[in-house]
Amino acid sequence: MTPAMHDPWDPGDDSGTVFRDVILLALAGFMFVTVLLLPHINPKGKESEGSTDPPGNVIVELRWDDKLRTDVDLWVQAPGDVPVGYSNKSGLIFNLLRDDLGSHADPTEVNFETSFSRGIPPGEYTVNVHLFRNLENTYPINVRVVVRVKSDNEAGARPIAATTVRLDREGQELTAFRFRLTEKGELVPNSLNSVFKPLRSAKTF
């Protein structure tokens, strides 16, 4: 007679039980190793210190009333570089982050423009404010201008000047600041000038 064949999956068969135990142990070991490796497959990026600061070394910020359908443009010029603004968003030194058109056709609720530099070349810097378009047709338009500087060994940007510019007509362009910086990013004493009469005098920090 042909001997009966044993089913390896038969619960009554000892060899089948050993086989299943080995498979289950191997599977459990694989799952354990997978769980241990998951956090290392896609680790969270470390939060950068001073993440509230925009990039760059010389940072110029422009802010006006968020409710206004008014297009105010920031123009900046670094020593030996071309002017940077809405129609020329980058130069050798400065970059304009975004051309804000005001609350008209704007998904955000903030009227704000920022330019930042790569490096701090010594020399004279110029910051202009231009009222490109004013759909509100109400005046004056008051624009806050702040300049901050961050050298390579500083954790955050420190303000060096701030003022409020008053614009009284469409197309008007005024210089908020002219100032000089040293190679270390320090404001040269008595170099800060405004060529207009601001609502409040330009303030140094």
URURBEL-V557458 format. One record per pair of residues at least 12 apart in sequence whose C-alpha atoms are under 7 Angstrom apart, sorted by the first residue. I is the first residue (numbers start at 1). J is the second residue. If there is no record, write none. Layout:
I	J
I	J
This chain:
50	155
50	156
53	156
53	157
55	116
56	116
56	117
56	118
57	116
57	117
57	118
57	119
57	120
57	149
57	150
57	151
58	116
58	117
58	120
58	148
58	149
58	150
59	115
59	116
59	117
59	147
59	148
59	149
60	114
60	115
60	116
60	146
60	147
60	148
61	113
61	114
61	115
61	145
61	146
61	147
62	74
62	112
62	113
62	114
62	143
62	144
62	145
62	146
63	111
63	112
63	113
63	143
63	144
63	145
64	111
64	112
64	142
64	143
64	144
65	111
66	103
66	109
66	110
66	111
67	103
68	102
68	103
68	136
69	102
69	103
69	104
69	134
69	135
69	136
70	101
70	102
70	133
70	134
70	135
70	136
71	100
71	101
71	102
71	131
71	132
71	133
71	134
72	130
72	131
72	132
73	85
73	86
73	129
73	130
73	131
73	132
74	113
74	128
74	129
74	130
75	127
75	128
75	129
76	126
76	127
76	128
77	125
77	126
77	127
78	93
78	124
78	125
78	126
79	121
79	123
79	124
79	125
81	93
84	96
86	99
93	117
93	118
94	115
94	116
94	117
94	118
95	115
95	116
95	117
96	114
96	115
96	116
97	114
97	115
98	113
99	113
100	112
100	113
120	183
120	185
121	183
122	181
122	182
122	183
123	180
123	181
123	182
124	178
124	179
124	180
124	181
125	178
125	179
125	180
126	177
126	178
126	179
127	175
127	176
127	177
127	178
128	173
128	174
128	175
128	176
129	173
129	174
129	175
129	176
130	171
130	172
130	173
130	174
131	167
131	170
131	171
131	172
131	173
132	170
132	171
133	170
134	170
139	168
140	166
140	167
140	168
141	166
141	167
141	168
142	164
142	165
142	166
142	167
143	164
143	165
143	166
144	163
144	164
144	165
145	162
145	163
145	164
146	161
146	162
146	163
147	159
147	160
147	161
147	162
148	160
149	185
151	184
151	185
159	205
160	204
160	205
161	202
161	203
161	204
161	205
162	202
162	203
162	204
163	200
163	201
163	202
163	203
164	198
164	199
164	200
165	198
165	199
166	198
166	199
174	196
175	194
175	195
175	196
176	194
177	192
177	193
177	194
178	192
178	193
178	194
179	191
179	192
179	193
